[in-house]
Amino acid sequence: MTERLNSIISALHRITSLEDEVRNFINTGRHQVELLAAKNTWNQICSSLDVIGDTSLSIQDYIVSRFPDSVGLKYIYTYGILQSLFLQQDAVRHLSEAFDIPHTPSERLGKIREIRNSAVGHPTKQSIKKQTHYNHISRITLAKSGFTLMRASAEDDAKFIDVDLVSIVTEQLTDIETALTSLSTKLKEADRMHREQFGGNLLSDIFHASTGYLFGKVSQGIHSPSNENCSFGLSMLCSIEDMYTKFESALSERRELTDYTRYDLSEYKHAISVLKAYLSGNPKELTESDARVYHFYLREQHKHFVGIAEEIDSEYREA
């Protein structure tokens, strides 16, 4: 018995790891942006993952805890473990549905659902294929390892069905692990294909080697504001602006444009527009000191965006 219980605990740990893999997928920016656009799908995924985690905890605690002496609590424990198995099946089915990944429950999972329905779902009047059954758990047989279910109907003689809860839990976890492994593998493959699609086009290449020269000429237009320097500095600033337009578009295409990066880019573009006005006649009468502050911000914040590009490029190269 100890070996069987340890096997169940190991399976639960593997299921938890698979749950974490799916969570990592949906929390990755490029996928989260797309999933959040369909709120019902996002909510179904989150709900399903939470229920998978919750039921895993409830099954684990059932396995490792001492079965109560109180008859009433024995029923509560038995009702609870069967309901947990039922909910876990639903959660995996709905998780697959949310990702539009086919999922066909095994025959033995169907039998586990039937046992749950007979014992704790609709025991007092259960219709199966136009035949009505009346069920109840034999009180004296209640144990952590299982119970005997008594079933009667007008068409058949009374039946006594021995339910081995340890075997049921073991069988279910095997099939749940298989389903989650398949789902996680397909999500990883979808992610790999997405990264492979853009792996040859590096974001960091958008920020070409002459970027430092561009910032230098913008600075020259601020420090030595002749017509020629201002005009040339303005053209260099427009080149920087074009560079960031391409960067934002590339992030969006890869679904890597998070709300945080979008906000940072919005501030950056605002600073560019202020300096463009300064170099275009300075209608707002910005001081040279103010212009230098804006230029410093643009030059330093540029390093932040280069870091984002390099981090994403590194991840996409792995594909």
Secondary structure, 3 states (H helix, E strand, C coil): CHHHHHHHHHHHHHHHHHHHHHHHHHCCHHHHHHHHCCHHHHHHHHHHHHHHHHHHHHHHHHHHCCCCCCHHHHHHHHHHHHHHHHHHHHHHHHHHHHCCCCCCCCHHHHHHHHHHHHHHHCCCCEEECCEEEEEEECHHHCECCEEEEEEECCCCCCEEEEEEHHHHHHHHHHHHHHHHHHHHHHHHHHHHHHHHHHCCCCHHHHCCCCHHHHHHHHHHHHHCCCHHHHHHHHHHHHHHHHHHHHHHHHHHHCCCCCHHHHHHHHHHHHHHHHHHHHHCCCCCCCCHHHHHHHHHHHHHHHHHHHHHHHHHHHHHHCC
